[in-house]
Amino acid sequence: MTTSAAYYVYAALMLGLVLGFILVTGWLVRRFGGGALMRLPGRAQRRLGVVEAMALDPRRRLVLIRRDGVEHLLLLGGTQDLHLEGPIPPGGPSTFETVLNEAAAPPAPAPGPVP
């Protein structure tokens, strides 16, 4: 059986075409993220997600999670995990800072007689 030079040229072109498709697909996944495939129409929306997290020290971290459109602030690590506040209605990007500022604010003085 004899093979001609045209066969080798054809095989090289097909190999280049397949490698080109792989490279373009890899670039598209890196450019637009693999998570875009999970957001296709017809797929169920995720009910649980981490909105933001902040490390307090090497063992503890504050985590703001969203469950069914409601946010909860958790303190994870240490001897036990705590549910600090929730349900928090989603209020945009400043909700996390607002909760932290309220937690860090000194308590209001108790009402009493004024001297």
N, C-alpha and C positions, 0 to 999 in steps of 0.2 A: 504494500500500500504506500503510495507516495503522497507526501504533503507538500503543498506549494507555499510560497512566501505569503500569498494572500491569506491563507489560513492563520498564520502567525500574526499578521497585521490585524486581522479581524479579532483574534483572541486578545491581543494587547488592547485594542480599542474597547472591547467589552469589559475587560478588567478595569481600565481607566474609568469607564462609565460607572461601574458599580462602586469603585472607590470614591468617585466624585459624589455620588448619591449619599454615601456614608458620611463624608466630610460635611456636605451641606446640611444633612440632618443633624449632625453633632453641633454645628454652628447654630442652627435654629433652636435647638434645645438649650444651649448655653445662653443665647440671646434673649429668648422669651421665657425661659425657665421651664423645668419639667412639670411644675405645678399647674401650668396652663392646661395640661391634659386632664387634670382633675376637675377643672371648672367647665367642662363641656356641658352644653345644654342636656337636660335629661338626667343628670346626676343629682343625687340628693345633696343638699347643703349640709355642711358639717355643723353639728350642734355644740361642740366644745372646742375651745381654742385658747391659747395663751395670748393675751393682749400685750402685756409687757412684764418684764422681770427685772429686778434690781438686787444685786448682791449687797448685803449689809456688812457681812464679815465672811471669813472663809467657810463658816458652817451654816449661816442663815441667809435666806433670801426672801424678799417680798415678791409675790407673784400675783398679777391681776389676770384673772381668767374670765372668759365670757361663756356662759352656758344659756342657750336658748334666748339670746339677746339681753341677758341680765349679767352684770359683772359682779365678781366676788373678789375680795382682797384676802390673800392667804399669806401666812408667815410660815415658811417651810424650813426645817432643819432644827438643830438644837435637840432638846429632850423630847419635844412634842411639836406637832404641827397645829397651827391655830387658824381659825376662820375669824379674821379681824373685823371685817365689815362686809355686809351684803344683805340683801341684794341692792346693788347700786344701779340706778337706771343709766344706760349708756348716754354720756353727755359729751362725746367728742374727745379730742386728743388731750384735753386738760384735766380729765377726770382723775387720772393717776396722781398728778401733781396736787390737785385739790385735796384728795384723801390724805396724802402725805403731809400737806401743810396743816390740815385739821388735826392730824394725829400728833404733830410736833408742837402745836400751839399750847401755851400754858393754860391750865384750867382757869376759868373765870372765878373771881373771888366770890365767896358766899355772901348773899345779901345780909346785911345786919345794920345795926344802928350806926349812924354817922356821928363821929365825935364833934 
